[in-house]
Amino acid sequence: MRALLLATLCLVLAACSSRAPLPAQMPQLQLPQQLHVQREQAGERQDWMLVVQAENGQLRWSLLDLLGIPQARQLFDGQHWQADGLLPPNPPARELFAALLFALTPSEQLAQLYPDAREQGQQRWLGERWQVSYRQPGAFDLKLAHGLRYLVDPLPSERLP
């Protein structure tokens, strides 16, 4: 019985330590946003579309494949992530969403919302976990631990002038 309790405690502590960093409060973002996200790892590429929108004081993150099939959906209330819909848990997507939230946070809010972040020129870092290199406004490269790299570009707006 003690071994089971100890194993459960270790799992809970491991889960807590691997949680993605969150901002001190909800950043003020230009929403909605539609992004093309290209994942690169070990020479393989995968393309997705990400939609970020404000809804009832929360941010809804919807990751879709190029056929429009949902891959992950999460709601962020400023303090917690929670699954949205019937999709199974997707920890890598939650890490991606948290890293993108960091990357999308305006520079003038960065120090207040992410006190451990560093920013210099067109780059910003959050420890060894995330590195962002901006190519142009709204377009950036995002490097995560474990060799993951994402190229992020805004999708053209469907709004008419």
C-alpha positions in Angstrom: 0.0 0.0 0.0 2.8 2.4 0.9 4.6 1.7 -2.4 1.4 2.6 -4.3 0.9 5.8 -2.4 4.6 6.7 -2.9 4.3 6.0 -6.7 1.1 8.1 -6.9 2.8 11.0 -5.1 5.8 10.8 -7.4 3.5 10.9 -10.5 1.6 13.9 -9.1 4.9 15.8 -8.4 6.3 15.0 -11.8 3.1 16.2 -13.5 3.2 19.5 -11.6 6.9 20.1 -12.4 6.3 19.7 -16.1 3.5 22.2 -16.4 4.1 24.9 -18.9 4.8 28.4 -17.4 1.8 30.7 -17.4 1.7 34.5 -17.5 1.0 36.4 -14.3 -2.3 37.5 -15.8 -4.1 37.4 -19.2 -2.1 39.3 -21.9 -3.8 41.8 -24.1 -3.7 40.2 -27.6 -5.0 41.3 -31.0 -7.7 38.7 -31.5 -8.9 36.7 -33.3 -5.8 35.3 -34.8 -5.4 32.6 -37.4 -1.9 31.2 -37.7 -0.2 28.6 -39.9 1.9 26.4 -37.6 4.6 24.2 -39.1 6.2 21.7 -36.8 9.7 20.4 -37.5 11.4 17.6 -35.7 14.0 15.1 -36.8 13.6 16.1 -40.4 9.8 15.6 -40.5 7.3 18.4 -41.0 3.6 18.7 -40.0 1.3 21.6 -40.9 -1.6 22.9 -38.9 -3.9 25.9 -38.6 -4.4 27.5 -35.2 -7.3 29.8 -34.3 -7.0 31.9 -31.2 -10.1 33.8 -30.1 -11.5 35.6 -27.1 -14.7 34.1 -25.6 -16.3 35.0 -22.3 -13.1 36.3 -20.8 -11.1 33.3 -21.9 -8.9 32.4 -24.8 -10.0 29.5 -27.0 -7.2 27.7 -28.8 -8.2 25.4 -31.7 -5.6 23.4 -33.6 -6.7 22.0 -36.9 -5.1 19.9 -39.5 -5.1 21.2 -43.1 -8.4 19.3 -43.8 -10.0 21.2 -40.9 -10.1 18.3 -38.5 -9.6 19.4 -34.9 -6.3 18.1 -33.3 -6.5 19.9 -30.0 -8.8 22.5 -28.3 -8.1 24.2 -25.1 -9.5 27.1 -23.1 -7.2 29.4 -21.1 -8.8 31.6 -18.3 -5.7 33.5 -17.4 -4.6 31.0 -14.7 -5.5 27.5 -16.0 -5.8 25.5 -19.2 -8.7 23.2 -19.6 -9.8 20.8 -22.3 -12.5 22.1 -24.6 -14.8 19.6 -26.3 -14.5 15.8 -26.6 -10.9 15.5 -27.8 -8.5 13.5 -25.7 -5.9 15.2 -23.6 -2.9 16.5 -25.7 0.0 17.6 -23.5 2.2 18.5 -26.4 -0.5 20.8 -27.8 -1.0 22.5 -24.4 2.8 23.1 -24.3 2.7 24.6 -27.8 -0.3 26.8 -26.9 1.5 28.1 -23.7 4.7 28.8 -25.7 2.6 30.6 -28.4 1.0 32.7 -25.7 4.4 33.7 -24.6 5.5 34.5 -28.1 2.3 36.5 -28.9 2.5 38.6 -25.7 3.4 42.2 -26.6 6.9 43.3 -25.6 5.5 46.1 -23.4 3.7 43.5 -21.3 6.4 40.8 -21.2 8.4 41.9 -18.1 5.2 42.1 -16.0 3.6 38.9 -17.3 6.7 36.7 -17.5 9.2 38.1 -14.9 11.8 35.4 -15.8 11.7 36.1 -19.5 14.6 37.8 -21.4 14.2 39.8 -24.6 16.9 41.2 -26.8 16.3 42.6 -30.3 14.2 40.2 -32.3 14.5 37.3 -29.8 13.1 36.4 -26.4 13.6 33.4 -24.1 12.0 31.8 -21.1 14.9 29.9 -19.5 15.9 26.9 -21.6 12.3 26.0 -22.2 11.3 28.4 -25.0 13.1 30.5 -27.5 11.4 32.9 -30.0 13.0 34.5 -33.0 10.9 37.0 -34.8 11.3 37.2 -38.6 8.8 40.0 -39.1 5.6 41.2 -37.4 3.4 38.2 -36.6 5.9 35.7 -38.0 8.4 33.9 -35.8 10.3 30.7 -35.1 9.7 29.0 -31.9 12.1 26.5 -30.4 11.0 24.2 -27.6 12.9 21.7 -25.5 13.5 18.2 -27.0 14.4 19.5 -30.5 10.9 20.8 -31.4 10.8 23.7 -33.8 7.7 25.6 -35.0 7.5 28.1 -37.8 4.5 30.4 -37.2 3.0 32.7 -39.8 -0.2 34.7 -39.8 -2.8 33.5 -42.2 -4.4 36.2 -44.5 -7.5 37.8 -43.0 -10.8 37.0 -44.6 -12.1 40.4 -43.8 -13.1 42.6 -46.7 -11.8 46.2 -46.8 
